[in-house]
C-alpha cells in the first residue's frame, strides 16, 4: 500500500463518525464500548477472492460485450452532441419567445393607449345621442302658447255646450208652460 494511501486508524476510531471501512486486505467494523472509557473495538475480516473471477472467461463473449459497449458509448456521444445542439436551439427559441412576449406587451399597451380616445369618443357620442333624443321629446311636447290655445279651444267648446244646454233648457221650460 502507498504511503499516501495509508489509513490513520487511530484517527478514524477516535472520530466516532465511521462505523465501517474497507481496505484491500479486508473490512473493518468499529464498535464502541458503552461503559468506562468507551474504547473502540475493531473487528477485522479478510476478503475472500471473488468467486466470479476464479472460473474461466469466455473471451468471445467478452469481445462481443466490449464491442457492444463501444457501440453504446458512440451512440451516447451522438445523443449527447444532439442534446447539446438541441439545448442551444432551445435557448435561442426561448430568447425569441421572451422577445416576442415583450413585444406583445408593448403592443397591448399601445393598443390600450389608442383605444382610450375611442372609448371617450364613443361615450361622448352616446351621451350626445341621449341628449338629442331628450331634446326631440321636449320639442314634441306642446309649448305654453299651444297649451293655452288648446285650453281656450276647450273652454270655448265647453262654453258653447253650456250655452246650447241653457238655450235648450229655456226652450223646454217655455214649452212646458
Secondary structure, DSSP 4 states (H G I P E B T S, - for coil): --STT---HHHHHHH---SEEEETTEEEEEEE-SSTT--EEEEEEEPPPPGGGGS---HHHHHHHHHHHHHHHHHHHHHHHHHHHHHHHHHHHHHHHHHHHHHHHHHHHHHHHHHHHHHHHHHHHHHHHHHHHHHHHHHHSPPHHHHHHHHHHHHHHHHHHHHHHHHHHHHHHHHT-
